[in-house]
Amino acid sequence: MKLNKLLNRKCEFNYQVSLICDNSKNCIENSIFVMHKNNDDYIEEAIKNGAKTIIAEDFKRIYSNINLIKVSNTYKTLGMLLKKYYRKIISKFKVIGITGTNGKTSTTYLIYNYLKKVNQEVVLIGSNGIFYDDIHIETNNTTPNLSLIYQTIVKYYQSHKNNKTKYLVIECSSQGIRNNRLFGISFDVVGFTNITKDHFDYHHDESDYIFSKALLFNQLKENSLVVINKQNCHFELLSNICPKEVISYGINGSYSYKIINKEQTTTAFKIIKEEKEYELLTPLLGSYQIENILLAFVIVECLELNVLEFIRFIKDFSLIPGRLNRYFIKDKTIYIDYAHTEVAVLKVLDELSKQYSKIVCIFGCGGSRDKTKRPIIGNIVERYCHTFIITEDNNREENFFDIVNDILQGIKKKEPFIIQNRFTAIQYALNILKEDEVLLILGKGIEKTKTSLGEFSDIEMVKEILNV
């Protein structure tokens, strides 16, 4: 596409655009460089690599033989340009977005794996990275930058040129939405899990948090559907402001559920929709996973896919990485979970307390993030756990012991162990763990922690310590 047509304006130098990027290192001949941070070094590197147009919110100097275009918001401009440039490719995808405080990763992972199971062409973008075919790309954010999202879509499409419908499943974080990392992407289906207190270090208050989530309503296709958890305390508000049809799920929703039987390794339940009932059996641990399965079920039906195949798929699908994963190693029972919000920690501990009377828990709170949740999490852990160890969980720029002091404000009766090094904390817990106790390691899931021996996930550290 020619530059003037893409920008819908007459530029001094008009040419066939080869690429749109916001990283100067990725620029090639005849590309457009969208610069988010004003830095002459980035501009010079982009020009050296072949960029002929620079878009920024301001310029410190003039560059000859280059189109310099000032805009008010480079992130939105990038989204609009990518959408227009790749409009034919993105139109080949049905786009599914899942947002909410908890349950995003589990729900997207269920949908992605079901679609793969029934031989659909699908890409997943979320907390655990980017997945398609046999490829896994690690990312820094739940919702990565827009350039990487489009780069993934284009690469996938180019290797799957056929007439089959393609699916793009995205975890939509509030910060990703607010920072325009999804700007310009239109959704066929959007699912809302729940909205509880989280990321208030960024959003400052609940209203801003809800507003950020609801911005997805501006990115719905003409015939799109929105699925919202009826138990979401903001259900009425979200339903009223949503411009499209809303389908409710959960207790008292259009799609509801009823647990039939719960055992240690499986849960049998019914999904109820008007006069129809479907019986399901899942080996996934955690009763709260039933609502995630229900949301995935609703979306599968909204996409007019086979729900009976989904029921068969769920029966054998037993693992969502980092979500209440259970391990039996050398006569020790160990659970690892990503939970790091008050609600998620409460749900995990409540679930395990129904099976175990003595829980040893390792946990921490992230640095430079919402401090108000720290004493609440400390209090929840104290109430449910026999023994608990406070350790590091990505301190960032904050002092570890300042984080600990905040957590201790919620701990009133029991005395915690405080071991800063996560590897050492896990090692200590495994050494003191008794036969009648279970170990729960919270906060990281499959994320890796830097140690003196290298980078390890929590389960890798467990296996290293136990020589497995």
GUVEXGU-25103 format. One line per 4 residues: their letters; for each residue y, z, x of N, C-alpha, C. Coordinates in pm, whole numbers. Atoms other than C-alpha are relative to their C-alpha. Layout:
! GUVEXGU-25103
a	Y/Z/X/Y/Z/X/Y/Z/X | ...
//
This chain:
! GUVEXGU-25103
mkln	-119/0/85/0/0/0/124/0/88 | -125/6/-75/347/-87/125/82/127/-25 | -76/-125/4/582/203/198/96/5/-119 | -99/0/108/853/101/-49/-63/21/-137
klln	71/-17/128/603/81/-333/-52/143/-14 | 52/-136/3/447/415/-241/110/101/-30 | -110/-96/16/781/596/-222/90/-34/-118 | -84/48/110/935/395/-505/149/3/38
rkce	-137/8/-50/1248/342/-297/3/-104/113 | -13/100/-106/1383/93/-45/30/70/132 | -16/-62/-132/1337/210/313/43/-108/101 | -47/94/-102/1486/52/624/-116/-75/62
fnyq	118/63/-60/1142/-16/770/-115/8/-100 | 108/6/99/886/-131/514/-126/-53/68 | 124/40/-67/524/-160/625/-121/45/-83 | 125/-40/65/161/-124/515/-40/139/52
vsli	29/-139/-40/88/251/517/-150/15/29 | 140/-16/-41/-232/341/702/-56/138/-33 | 47/-137/19/-246/719/647/118/90/-36 | -99/-104/30/-57/1017/503/-55/131/52
cdns	53/-125/-55/-90/1341/696/112/101/22 | -98/-105/-27/81/1675/753/-32/75/129 | 27/-50/-135/-60/1738/1099/34/-111/97 | -49/105/-90/119/1546/1372/-110/-53/91
knci	110/42/-88/-200/1535/1580/-87/-108/-65 | 86/94/72/-374/1331/1309/67/-134/-31 | -71/124/30/-108/1061/1283/-57/-117/79 | 44/124/-65/-205/702/1365/107/-105/-22
ensi	-96/109/15/-26/368/1379/31/-26/-147 | -49/29/136/185/305/1064/-34/109/-102 | 25/-111/92/119/648/916/131/65/-45 | -113/-82/46/350/884/724/-30/144/42
fvmh	16/-140/-38/402/1233/864/89/86/-89 | -73/-95/85/500/1504/613/4/132/76 | -16/-119/-85/640/1797/813/44/120/-83 | -32/-120/78/631/2139/646/88/98/77
knnd	-81/-89/-83/779/2334/937/87/-84/93 | -94/81/-76/1089/2194/1101/-15/25/150 | 24/-15/-144/998/2133/1463/5/-137/65 | -16/130/-65/1113/1846/1685/-124/-42/78
dyie	122/32/-76/794/1870/1890/-103/-69/-89 | 93/63/94/588/1785/1581/40/-144/-29 | -50/135/29/808/1485/1505/-29/-93/117 | 21/84/-119/787/1354/1859/-148/-33/21
eaik	143/25/-12/409/1395/1864/-48/-100/-106 | 37/92/107/377/1217/1528/43/-142/33 | -51/133/-37/593/925/1649/-81/-58/114 | 81/45/-114/399/906/1974/-136/-52/-48
ngak	131/40/52/77/879/1769/6/-117/-98 | -11/120/81/217/597/1557/68/14/-134 | -68/-18/129/398/750/1258/130/-78/-3 | -122/79/14/675/524/1128/97/62/-102
tiia	-84/-69/99/806/756/853/-23/149/12 | 7/-146/-6/886/1127/876/66/55/-126 | -54/-64/120/935/1333/559/12/149/28 | -23/-143/-26/1089/1680/590/110/51/-91
edfk	-106/-59/81/1320/1923/416/133/1/75 | -123/9/-79/1568/1895/702/-34/-61/136 | 18/57/-133/1618/1720/1036/107/54/93 | -96/-52/-99/1781/1856/1350/68/-114/76
riys	-57/113/-74/1842/1512/1503/-47/-131/-62 | 32/133/49/1820/1139/1438/-98/-68/96 | 96/75/-80/1530/921/1559/14/-148/-35 | -20/143/23/1574/546/1602/-130/-69/-38
ninl	113/84/42/1346/287/1441/-108/77/-78 | 90/-84/80/1190/555/1220/66/30/-133 | -53/-43/130/1234/621/848/1/153/-5 | -13/-145/16/1365/977/804/39/29/-144
ikvs	-22/-23/144/1341/1103/446/2/150/-28 | -13/-141/34/1469/1441/327/-44/23/-144 | 46/-37/135/1302/1609/27/21/150/-18 | -23/-142/27/1338/1948/-141/-126/84/19
ntyk	125/-73/-13/968/2043/-126/-106/-92/61 | 93/90/-70/736/1884/130/-142/10/-55 | 136/-18/52/418/2030/-25/-20/-81/-128 | 10/79/123/487/1875/-365/8/-150/31
tlgm	-11/140/-39/591/1548/-201/-132/-51/55 | 131/37/-54/265/1541/-6/-100/-22/-112 | 93/12/113/69/1597/-328/22/-127/-79 | -31/121/77/248/1316/-511/-37/-126/76
llkk	32/117/-81/205/1071/-224/-151/-21/12 | 145/11/-12/-166/1148/-174/-62/-46/-131 | 54/38/130/-233/1118/-547/22/-148/-27 | -30/141/24/-63/779/-565/-76/-91/95
yyrk	64/84/-103/-210/646/-241/-150/-12/-24 | 145/0/18/-567/746/-326/-40/1/-149 | 22/-11/145/-541/706/-706/-132/-64/-44 | 124/68/41/-835/463/-731/-123/82/37
iisk	114/-80/-44/-1066/690/-534/-12/128/-82 | 6/-126/73/-974/1018/-706/-39/-21/-145 | 35/29/140/-1018/850/-1045/-151/-11/-21 | 146/11/9/-1389/815/-968/-67/137/-17
fkvi	55/-135/2/-1432/1195/-970/35/74/-130 | -29/-101/101/-1466/1443/-1253/26/129/76 | -44/-115/-80/-1281/1747/-1124/-12/129/-82 | 24/-129/64/-1388/2101/-1212/68/108/84
gitg	-68/-107/-71/-1165/2394/-1117/-36/135/-59 | 29/-136/45/-1260/2762/-1135/100/94/64 | -94/-98/-51/-999/3034/-1104/-28/135/-64 | 26/-136/46/-987/3410/-1164/-6/92/120
tngk	2/-95/-111/-1001/3726/-957/-139/9/62 | 138/-11/-48/-1379/3763/-930/-87/-106/-68 | 96/92/61/-1666/3521/-990/22/-147/33 | -28/141/-29/-1507/3200/-858/-108/-62/88
tstt	98/54/-95/-1745/3154/-567/-136/-16/-64 | 132/5/64/-2058/3235/-766/-7/-114/-101 | 1/103/105/-1964/3004/-1054/3/-140/60 | -6/133/-60/-1868/2708/-837/-129/-34/74
yliy	125/22/-74/-2180/2754/-626/-114/-35/-95 | 101/31/101/-2397/2753/-938/14/-144/-50 | -25/135/52/-2235/2436/-1074/-35/-105/104 | 27/95/-109/-2253/2259/-738/-150/-18/21
nylk	143/10/-27/-2618/2340/-681/-79/-56/-117 | 65/63/116/-2716/2249/-1036/19/-152/5 | -28/144/-5/-2546/1909/-1000/-81/-68/109 | 85/55/-107/-2726/1853/-671/-146/-9/-45
kvnq	139/-7/45/-3055/1956/-830/-35/-115/-93 | 27/109/95/-3021/1690/-1102/52/-134/54 | -30/126/-70/-2926/1423/-845/136/-59/-35 | -136/47/18/-2556/1404/-922/71/1/136
evvl	-78/5/-124/-2305/1318/-650/116/98/-11 | -94/-112/18/-2094/1626/-590/48/56/134 | -64/-67/-113/-1856/1795/-345/46/137/-47 | -47/-135/30/-1784/2170/-339/103/41/104
igsn	-104/-52/-89/-1465/2317/-193/31/142/-44 | -21/-139/40/-1436/2695/-185/-2/98/115 | -8/-109/-98/-1450/3030/-6/-95/-17/117 | 100/14/-105/-1764/2950/188/11/-131/77
gify	-23/126/-72/-1630/2611/302/-12/-121/-90 | 17/128/71/-1676/2247/205/-146/-42/14 | 141/39/1/-2023/2129/106/-17/-135/-69 | 48/120/67/-2165/1787/29/-116/-57/81
ddih	122/48/-65/-2497/1618/105/-58/115/85 | 50/-107/-88/-2628/1817/405/110/50/94 | -113/-33/-85/-2280/1877/545/67/129/-45 | -76/-123/27/-2100/2214/568/116/7/99
ietn	-120/-10/-84/-1743/2238/698/66/134/-29 | -66/-128/19/-1594/2584/750/151/-20/-18 | -143/7/26/-1241/2638/617/62/138/13 | -69/-128/-19/-978/2909/665/37/67/-132
nttp	-45/-53/128/-877/2949/300/-97/-36/-112 | 80/32/119/-1054/2962/-37/33/-140/-48 | -48/134/34/-843/2661/-135/71/-56/123 | -60/51/-125/-774/2462/185/121/-89/-27
nlsl	-119/83/19/-471/2241/246/-35/-134/-64 | 19/119/82/-426/1932/36/-49/-120/80 | 43/113/-83/-470/1687/322/-150/5/24 | 143/-15/-24/-816/1826/397/-81/-30/-126
iyqt	68/28/126/-913/1809/30/-12/-150/-21 | 4/145/19/-818/1440/7/-83/-68/108 | 79/55/-110/-970/1367/346/-149/10/-33 | 139/-21/40/-1298/1510/215/-41/-95/-111
ivky	29/88/114/-1281/1316/-111/-18/-144/47 | 5/139/-47/-1212/987/67/-124/-25/84 | 118/14/-86/-1483/1040/327/-127/-3/-82 | 119/-4/85/-1737/1127/59/-13/-130/-79
yqsh	3/122/81/-1642/830/-157/-43/-120/84 | 32/115/-86/-1666/586/133/-147/-5/37 | 144/-1/-31/-2024/697/201/-86/-4/-126 | 74/4/126/-2119/685/-170/65/-103/-95
knnk	-63/105/82/-1977/357/-297/-101/-57/-98 | 86/48/107/-2158/300/-624/68/32/-133 | -61/-19/132/-2096/324/-996/-30/138/-61 | 33/-132/54/-2228/679/-1036/125/87/-13
tkyl	-107/-98/14/-1995/948/-1169/-10/101/115 | -4/-97/-109/-1888/1181/-890/72/126/-48 | -57/-128/42/-1800/1548/-925/64/70/119 | -70/-81/-99/-1552/1761/-733/17/139/-60
viec	-6/-138/49/-1590/2138/-779/87/80/96 | -98/-68/-85/-1298/2348/-651/21/145/-43 | -46/-137/20/-1236/2721/-618/152/-1/10 | -147/7/2/-871/2757/-715/58/140/14
ssqg	-60/-132/-21/-710/3065/-561/145/0/-47 | -138/-10/48/-378/3193/-692/99/-43/107 | -90/38/-109/-218/3149/-350/-6/-150/26 | 15/144/-17/-359/2799/-318/78/-77/-104
irnn	-73/66/110/-215/2705/-656/150/14/23 | -143/-28/-15/122/2868/-587/59/-74/120 | -48/68/-121/148/2709/-242/-17/-151/-8 | 11/144/25/89/2364/-394/-111/-67/79
rlfg	113/60/-71/-242/2314/-213/-87/-84/-93 | 72/81/98/-373/2156/-534/94/-93/-76 | -101/76/74/-52/1982/-639/-39/-148/-8 | 32/141/21/-121/1641/-790/-145/-26/-38
isfd	141/18/40/-494/1696/-849/-13/35/-148 | 16/-21/143/-582/1663/-1218/-144/39/-32 | 130/-58/28/-872/1854/-1370/-56/-46/-135 | 71/30/125/-1131/1757/-1631/-37/128/-73
vvgf	37/-130/56/-1245/2116/-1683/56/109/91 | -45/-118/-75/-1083/2445/-1578/-64/122/-63 | 60/-124/47/-1267/2776/-1604/75/120/55 | -62/-126/-40/-1100/3118/-1598/-104/111/-11
tnit	97/-109/5/-1330/3407/-1504/68/126/-56 | -73/-119/44/-1117/3723/-1522/126/10/84 | -120/-25/-80/-779/3840/-1404/19/150/9 | -26/-141/-27/-755/4184/-1249/91/7/122
kdhf	-98/-19/-107/-531/4329/-981/-53/-53/133 | 37/52/-132/-548/4132/-654/118/-78/58 | -101/78/-73/-325/3968/-392/143/42/-33 | -135/-43/35/-26/4181/-491/90/12/122
dyhh	-82/11/-120/85/4170/-130/76/-131/0 | -62/133/6/167/3807/-204/78/-18/-131 | -61/27/131/246/3802/-578/96/109/-47 | -91/-111/28/423/4140/-594/-26/69/-134
desd	32/-65/127/337/4198/-960/-97/-86/-81 | 103/64/80/86/4107/-1229/51/-128/-68 | -56/117/70/316/3864/-1411/1/-123/90 | -3/112/-95/360/3650/-1101/-141/-51/29
yifs	140/35/-25/-17/3657/-1040/-55/-85/-115 | 47/75/117/-95/3540/-1396/69/-136/-7 | -76/125/2/181/3279/-1380/-59/-102/98 | 56/90/-102/30/3135/-1061/-131/-61/-47
kall	126/52/52/-313/3103/-1220/24/-104/-110 | -27/86/116/-168/2946/-1535/66/-133/38 | -59/127/-44/8/2675/-1331/-101/-115/-6 | 103/103/12/-325/2490/-1346/9/-75/-132
fnql	-15/65/131/-242/2415/-1710/88/-125/9 | -85/118/-20/13/2165/-1576/-75/-115/65 | 76/100/-74/-265/1973/-1401/-127/-42/-74 | 115/36/83/-500/1893/-1690/7/-147/-40
kens	6/138/47/-615/1542/-1776/14/-4/-152 | -28/15/144/-558/1405/-2125/-108/64/-87 | 109/-51/83/-901/1499/-2262/-72/119/64 | 62/-111/-72/-964/1804/-2048/-25/120/-91
lvvi	33/-123/72/-1108/2137/-2162/26/119/90 | -21/-125/-73/-1026/2493/-2060/-93/105/-56 | 97/-102/41/-1289/2768/-2068/46/134/54 | -56/-130/-40/-1167/3130/-2063/-89/113/-47
nkqn	78/-119/33/-1354/3460/-2055/73/81/-108 | -62/-73/112/-1289/3636/-2387/32/145/38 | -24/-138/-44/-1308/3972/-2205/119/9/95 | -120/2/-83/-1016/3863/-1987/113/67/-79
chfe	-103/-74/75/-740/4108/-2084/122/-86/-31 | -113/90/26/-495/3815/-2076/-46/-124/-78 | 56/115/72/-710/3589/-2295/99/-58/-102 | -91/48/105/-460/3568/-2584/120/-72/60
llsn	-116/63/-66/-168/3491/-2352/-38/-136/55 | 41/126/-61/-357/3222/-2162/-35/-104/-106 | 36/92/108/-494/3069/-2483/124/-57/-69 | -121/43/71/-148/3053/-2640/83/-98/81
icpk	-84/89/-82/20/2883/-2345/-76/-123/48 | 78/116/-44/-266/2643/-2272/25/-118/-92 | -30/117/84/-176/2291/-2395/-124/-75/-48 | 123/71/36/-542/2186/-2434/-93/93/-78
evis	99/-79/72/-844/2301/-2632/-58/108/90 | 56/-113/-74/-968/2644/-2522/-135/38/-59 | 132/-48/40/-1334/2744/-2535/-17/139/60 | 17/-136/-49/-1407/3115/-2508/-147/27/31
ygin	136/-41/-33/-1713/3272/-2348/-1/149/32 | 11/-143/-24/-1844/3623/-2291/-20/74/-130 | 20/-81/121/-1878/3909/-2537/106/-38/-103 | -87/43/112/-1732/3797/-2873/61/-138/21
gsys	-50/135/-22/-1667/3449/-2730/-78/-102/-81 | 73/108/67/-1772/3115/-2878/-139/-14/60 | 129/-10/-69/-2048/3131/-2619/-14/147/43 | 21/-139/-36/-2183/3486/-2594/-138/18/60
ykii	131/-25/-59/-2485/3650/-2437/-52/137/-42 | 64/-128/30/-2732/3931/-2496/-114/20/99 | 108/-29/-95/-2953/4092/-2232/-125/42/-77 | 127/-29/66/-3316/4096/-2345/-80/103/79
nkeq	80/-88/-85/-3484/4264/-2050/51/-7/142 | -48/-4/-139/-3372/4377/-1705/-102/73/86 | 91/-60/-97/-3609/4441/-1418/66/-4/138 | -62/-9/-133/-3549/4500/-1048/25/-137/61
ttta	-13/131/-65/-3596/4134/-954/46/-111/-94 | -42/104/94/-3507/3943/-1273/73/61/-120 | -65/-37/126/-3290/3958/-1584/-24/-110/-101 | 19/95/110/-3384/3790/-1912/114/21/-101
fkii	-110/-11/95/-3100/3713/-2151/9/-124/-88 | -23/111/92/-2992/3491/-2439/144/-47/10 | -133/57/21/-2696/3257/-2458/7/-42/-146 | -12/24/144/-2571/3235/-2815/125/-82/-27
keek	-112/85/42/-2355/2956/-2953/-21/-36/-147 | 14/19/144/-2311/2963/-3329/-146/26/-42 | 138/-19/46/-2663/2909/-3469/-103/-22/111 | 94/30/-109/-2816/2807/-3136/-17/118/94
eyel	28/-102/-100/-2984/3045/-2896/-85/-61/111 | 75/49/-116/-3108/2970/-2545/-46/122/81 | 52/-110/-81/-3333/3206/-2349/-1/-40/147 | -7/26/-144/-3274/3229/-1973/-60/116/77
ltpl	50/-100/-93/-3434/3414/-1686/62/-28/135 | -64/21/-130/-3245/3467/-1359/-46/104/100 | 30/-94/-107/-3349/3624/-1029/126/48/73 | -124/-43/-65/-2982/3664/-931/25/148/-26
lgsy	-25/-143/12/-2897/4028/-866/139/25/-54 | -130/-36/54/-2615/4189/-1061/17/-50/-143 | -18/38/141/-2566/4195/-1438/126/-84/-18 | -125/75/11/-2214/4061/-1380/-19/-149/28
qien	26/142/-25/-2371/3735/-1260/-31/-75/-130 | 32/66/128/-2472/3667/-1621/123/-71/-55 | -122/66/48/-2109/3593/-1710/32/-124/82 | -21/119/-83/-2086/3354/-1415/-97/-111/-38
illa	99/99/47/-2407/3182/-1527/44/-58/-134 | -46/45/132/-2265/3165/-1880/114/-100/13 | -111/94/-21/-1944/2999/-1759/-52/-133/52 | 58/124/-53/-2145/2748/-1558/-73/-77/-110
fviv	72/62/113/-2362/2681/-1866/98/-73/-92 | -100/60/90/-2054/2616/-2083/56/-128/61 | -58/117/-68/-1908/2376/-1826/-101/-114/6 | 105/103/1/-2241/2190/-1794/-5/-69/-136
ecle	2/61/134/-2239/2140/-2170/128/-79/-27 | -127/74/17/-1871/2037/-2168/-5/-136/70 | 14/125/-75/-1962/1769/-1913/-109/-90/-57 | 106/75/69/-2236/1651/-2151/-122/-24/89
lnvl	120/2/-82/-2509/1726/-1900/-110/80/-70 | 116/-58/67/-2854/1859/-1984/-9/151/24 | 1/-145/-16/-2839/2235/-2050/-143/53/17 | 139/-44/-18/-3220/2261/-2066/-40/-11/147
efir	24/11/-144/-3235/2137/-1709/72/112/75 | -74/-112/-61/-2971/2397/-1622/-78/130/-15 | 81/-120/24/-3191/2670/-1776/-118/5/96 | 112/6/-95/-3486/2556/-1565/49/25/143
fikd	-59/-19/-134/-3262/2546/-1257/30/147/27 | -39/-140/-16/-3136/2902/-1312/-122/89/26 | 121/-83/-13/-3489/3039/-1331/-44/14/146 | 45/0/-140/-3552/2950/-966/113/19/101
fsli	-113/-8/-93/-3202/2986/-821/29/147/29 | 2/-144/-27/-3202/3320/-641/106/51/98 | -91/-48/-104/-2928/3329/-378/135/-70/-2 | -136/47/-22/-2551/3291/-367/48/67/128
pgrl	-30/-60/-130/-2450/3343/-2/112/103/-5 | -100/-106/-8/-2268/3672/49/23/76/-127 | -17/-66/129/-2306/3784/-311/-125/82/-33 | 110/-95/21/-2534/4090/-337/-132/-56/52
nryf	121/51/-64/-2786/3944/-96/-84/119/48 | 89/-111/-32/-3089/4171/-48/-95/-39/113 | 89/25/-113/-3293/4199/272/-91/122/19 | 95/-106/-36/-3606/4398/354/-38/-23/146
ikdk	22/18/-145/-3617/4443/733/-49/131/60 | 58/-116/-68/-3844/4687/917/9/127/-87 | 5/-112/96/-3891/4917/613/138/47/-44 | -135/-35/44/-3516/4917/549/45/-99/-107
tiyi	-54/85/107/-3350/4785/232/151/-10/20 | -141/25/-34/-3010/4627/299/58/-101/-98 | -74/92/86/-2761/4466/62/131/-36/69 | -127/46/-57/-2466/4258/177/79/-72/-110
dyah	-82/60/106/-2179/4164/-54/145/-16/46 | -137/37/-37/-1834/4007/-24/105/89/-69 | -95/-75/84/-1675/4255/-272/108/69/82 | -112/-63/-71/-1330/4363/-157/115/32/-95
teva	-98/-44/99/-1138/4418/-481/-58/121/-74 | 47/-119/70/-1156/4733/-693/-110/-34/-101 | 95/37/105/-1337/4560/-979/-132/-45/59 | 123/52/-61/-1586/4380/-755/-81/112/65
vlkv	69/-113/-64/-1668/4696/-554/-65/89/-107 | 54/-82/109/-1714/4891/-878/-124/-63/-62 | 113/69/62/-1947/4629/-1026/-124/5/89 | 113/-1/-93/-2165/4612/-715/-62/139/7
ldel	51/-136/-12/-2195/4990/-680/-62/49/-131 | 56/-39/129/-2254/5040/-1051/-139/-63/-18 | 129/70/10/-2535/4782/-1036/-106/68/87 | 98/-61/-90/-2705/4940/-734/-34/143/-39
skqy	26/-140/37/-2668/5294/-867/-102/13/-112 | 102/-1/105/-2894/5200/-1157/-141/-8/58 | 130/15/-65/-3174/5132/-908/-24/102/110 | 14/-89/-115/-3103/5371/-620/85/125/-19
skiv	-73/-126/14/-3001/5736/-617/81/32/125 | -71/-28/-125/-2887/5737/-254/43/-131/67 | -57/122/-59/-2656/5462/-127/83/36/122 | -83/-11/-119/-2521/5445/226/88/-125/6
cifg	-91/115/12/-2212/5221/225/91/-13/121 | -96/34/-105/-2013/5052/501/108/-86/-66 | -108/78/62/-1671/4925/389/129/19/78 | -134/-10/-56/-1310/4873/488/96/-74/-92
cggs	-97/77/77/-993/4709/359/79/-89/98 | -71/94/-85/-809/4407/497/140/47/33 | -134/-36/-42/-491/4462/694/105/-99/-50 | -114/84/43/-149/4326/591/-23/-62/-137
rdkt	27/42/137/-268/4295/231/32/116/-94 | -33/-99/103/-223/4490/-94/-52/139/37 | 38/-135/-41/-221/4856/9/-39/89/-117 | 22/-88/114/-238/4999/-342/-147/10/-40
krpi	142/-3/40/-606/4910/-385/-85/86/94 | 80/-70/-101/-718/5100/-74/-49/138/-48 | 50/-129/47/-729/5456/-219/-93/-14/-121 | 86/21/119/-885/5319/-540/-141/-36/45
igni	132/37/-53/-1168/5154/-345/-66/120/67 | 54/-120/-63/-1210/5472/-140/-59/96/-102 | 45/-89/106/-1244/5674/-460/-128/-51/-66 | 120/59/61/-1500/5433/-609/-121/19/90
very	110/-15/-95/-1713/5441/-294/-46/146/5 | 34/-143/-4/-1699/5823/-284/-83/39/-123 | 69/-37/124/-1813/5849/-647/-145/-48/-3 | 132/61/13/-2115/5624/-604/-91/21/121
chtf	80/5/-123/-2230/5673/-245/-35/137/56 | 53/-121/-62/-2439/5940/-79/67/23/136 | -66/-2/-132/-2295/5858/266/82/-128/12 | -78/123/-17/-2020/5614/359/76/0/131
iite	-64/22/-131/-1865/5472/674/116/-97/-19 | -116/88/7/-1515/5326/692/11/-74/133 | -7/80/-122/-1487/5039/940/103/-111/-17 | -100/108/4/-1269/4737/1020/-47/-114/-90
dnnr	26/117/84/-1245/4447/778/120/-93/13 | -113/88/-29/-998/4205/937/133/75/-8 | -123/-81/-2/-711/4437/1035/127/-84/5 | -116/87/-20/-480/4142/1104/100/72/92
eenf	-101/-61/-88/-153/4280/1245/14/150/-24 | -17/-140/37/-198/4625/1091/-91/92/82 | 79/-98/-73/-320/4934/1272/-117/49/-85 | 121/-38/73/-676/5023/1173/13/138/-64
fdiv	-5/-138/50/-603/5394/1132/105/17/-110 | -92/-1/114/-308/5324/901/-75/-43/-127 | 83/45/114/-554/5138/677/-91/113/-44 | 91/-111/30/-799/5429/699/74/111/-75
ndil	-78/-106/66/-527/5679/602/28/-33/-146 | -21/41/139/-453/5477/288/-129/18/-81 | 129/-14/68/-824/5471/196/-29/147/-27 | 31/-143/11/-856/5846/256/78/70/-112
qgik	-77/-59/110/-589/5915/-7/-81/7/-130 | 82/1/123/-851/5834/-272/-129/78/12 | 125/-74/-25/-1134/6037/-115/31/149/-2 | -40/-139/24/-1120/6398/-237/-103/104/43
kkep	102/-103/-19/-1455/6571/-177/-89/-25/122 | 97/28/-106/-1689/6397/67/72/-39/130 | -56/32/-132/-1630/6348/439/-59/-132/49 | 53/128/-47/-1660/5985/551/-15/-4/151
fiiq	4/33/-142/-1765/5861/893/103/-111/23 | -99/103/-33/-1492/5653/1058/-39/-62/134 | 43/71/-121/-1616/5393/1308/71/-135/-1 | -84/119/6/-1366/5121/1389/-78/-130/23
nrft	74/122/-33/-1602/4867/1548/-107/-26/-105 | 92/29/110/-1796/4696/1269/-146/-5/47 | 135/8/-55/-2099/4624/1488/-56/141/22 | 43/-138/-26/-2116/4991/1594/-23/75/-131
aiqy	15/-66/130/-2072/5105/1233/-133/-38/-64 | 128/45/55/-2367/4894/1119/-116/59/80 | 104/-58/-87/-2572/5015/1415/-23/148/-35 | 12/-142/34/-2499/5379/1326/-67/19/-136
alni	57/-10/135/-2581/5327/958/-150/-27/0 | 143/33/-7/-2915/5168/1041/-78/112/68 | 66/-109/-71/-2998/5457/1276/-20/122/-89 | 9/-121/83/-2931/5726/1014/-67/-26/-135
lked	54/36/130/-3076/5537/717/-141/57/-18 | 129/-61/29/-3366/5729/561/-81/-86/-97 | 91/80/84/-3664/5599/366/45/-9/-145 | -40/-3/141/-3519/5700/29/144/-48/-20
evll	-138/48/9/-3177/5541/102/5/-152/11 | -23/144/-10/-3043/5188/70/136/-20/66 | -127/28/-70/-2769/5038/289/74/-115/-69 | -87/104/58/-2481/4842/133/115/-25/96
ilgk	-110/39/-90/-2241/4651/360/96/-89/-80 | -96/67/87/-1927/4543/177/111/-72/78 | -127/55/-44/-1630/4316/233/0/-135/69 | 0/122/-80/-1740/4023/447/-91/-110/-55
giek	95/101/45/-2037/3852/284/-58/-76/117 | 52/81/-110/-2125/3564/516/105/-25/108 | -104/20/-101/-1793/3574/706/-40/66/131 | 35/-51/-132/-1820/3635/1079/106/96/53
tkts	-87/-97/-65/-1672/3923/1279/-11/-20/151 | 2/12/-146/-1572/3892/1645/-44/132/62 | 45/-118/-74/-1759/4135/1870/-3/-35/148 | 7/24/-144/-1797/4176/2246/-116/-92/36
lgef	117/85/-23/-2127/3989/2213/16/-139/-60 | -21/129/66/-1981/3699/2015/38/20/-145 | -33/-8/142/-1916/3619/1648/-128/11/-81 | 118/-24/82/-2166/3754/1396/40/25/-145
sdie	-13/-45/138/-2196/3777/1020/-68/136/-9 | 60/-134/14/-2307/4115/884/-152/-5/13 | 146/6/-9/-2670/4006/844/-44/-36/142 | 33/32/-140/-2669/3857/1194/10/124/88
mvke	-13/-125/-75/-2547/4192/1328/-119/91/-28 | 116/-81/36/-2823/4371/1136/-122/-46/78 | 118/55/-67/-3086/4140/1283/7/20/153 | -20/-23/-144/-2939/4174/1634/-33/145/35
ilnv	21/-143/-23/-2947/4554/1609/-147/37/-13 | 141/-33/25/-3301/4563/1472/-96/-89/79 | 83/89/-83/-3423/4301/1719/-94/-89/-83 | 79/89/87/-3540/4063/1448/28/-144/38
//
